[in-house]
């Protein structure tokens, strides 16, 4: 789709391009009602002012924008540490923002980073993001992007990921080989790509071993502790207790862990629990949680290195880097 310009907005509203430009820059001589009408059409056209884009192309800063779903999440804080190390050693600073798992806030923060004249953006999308047109807007403005972990499939840009399908498949296969047959999966959202791939790894591992997906054992939800706690509670109330749980991430695993302990059951004797990410909390509980390690610090380092390559003109073609994950076996299985 052709990128809309001020001229397109002017034609639609039958106004001069100079009036459009002044309105978009909140010029006081333009009536408020006219400004609002112009901004509404600009939003419909997904338009960002060209002068900003031009200044970004011609006058780069040494600042990298970083946009994550949650700063408090140990996985993302580890990624940020990796990004900051590479950025600092390369002469860059970072501006950090979070979407708080909200698509609208992600769009706003993307525009704010653009207006901050950042050299590039490193991002992991929110759990509610389905389309990446706001990121394509950055690319049109000449601002390179490097995605990590949660990526926007409709945006052609650098990506640093793990093989979520393979990681989940191998993790569930390990549980099966340990003798667990009633394995539940506390999955994430049906729309988020990493969750879909981990769920597919789970189901395919069961199918390969000719094990059924039992009723009530595939439970979708958000990526927080409460999902694991409530899912485990529901299974307990239905007297449908699995002998193992494979959780979509460590927070969900910790919620299940807490509810199992409250019910007076033993881990792993009654129920085994496996997480995904290898956050610090997995070794702060007893028994320690078996996890898939995503190596988030290294993921952050790689994302920053790839972005800076593009910013500095040492590479133009986008690439996808797949980092090896590792199953770390601990007492919970």
Order of alpha helices (4+ residues) and beta strands (2+ residues): alpha-alpha-alpha-alpha-beta-alpha-beta-alpha-beta-alpha-beta-beta-alpha-beta-alpha-beta-alpha-beta-alpha-beta-beta-alpha-beta-beta
